[in-house]
Amino acid sequence: MAKNIKIIVEEHSDGFVAYPVGLRGVIVGQGNTRDEAVADITSAVMFHVETFGASALEMEEPLLDVFVMETRVAV
């Protein structure tokens, strides 16, 4: 069985970081390119499922969408 998982990929000065949205536990991938980061997070999620079972991918309520937005805070 396969399941689509929403991920966030961030670009930093020293590479890319990726993480899934809405999953239990901390799962992070990284790479020098966006593709490497996505491959790393895919591998990390697969390992997470092997370790904790497919139920680790279940959410109480399904995640419908992910938005990247900004807000302003006083500093």
Beta strands, then each sheet from edge to edge (+ up, - down):
strand 1: 7-12
strand 2: 15-20
strand 3: 29-31
sheet 1: 1+ 2- 3+
end
